[in-house]
Structures are given as structure tokens and as C-alpha cells.
Amino acid sequence: MPSTPNWRKSSYSGPNEPECVEVAALPTGVGLRDSKNPGAGHLAVSTQGFAALVRRIKNG
């Protein structure tokens, strides 16, 4: 795994859309950060926690 996370945002976001949540694979799980302020840090969650979050979002 690279030492620098590969941050990604949704393909639904345009290249000039700064208001997105970005995600990256981390050695300990998944990182989430605000694309408007990436220097503010990130929230790290387990892969199971991230999967649960995605399920909750999809289910409304």
C-alpha cells in the first residue's frame, strides 16, 4: 500500500466540483475527508464501518 493515500471522489462529481467527500484506502481501513479542505485531516474508519455507512446511505 502506498505511503500517501490515493484520494478519490465520486464519478458523479465534475472536475471543478470542490464540495465532495473523498475516500482513500488506508492500512487500517478507509479514510474520509472533505475535498474543500483536505488539509484539515481525515476520519479513519474500519472497512466494516465504511461498508455499513454505504449501506445506510443507499437505504436512505
Secondary structure as GFF3:
##gff-version 3
##sequence-region A 1 60
A	DSSP	beta_strand	21	26	.	.	.	ID=ss1
A	DSSP	beta_strand	29	34	.	.	.	ID=ss2
A	DSSP	three_ten_helix	38	40	.	.	.	ID=ss3
A	DSSP	beta_strand	43	45	.	.	.	ID=ss4
A	DSSP	alpha_helix	47	59	.	.	.	ID=ss5
###
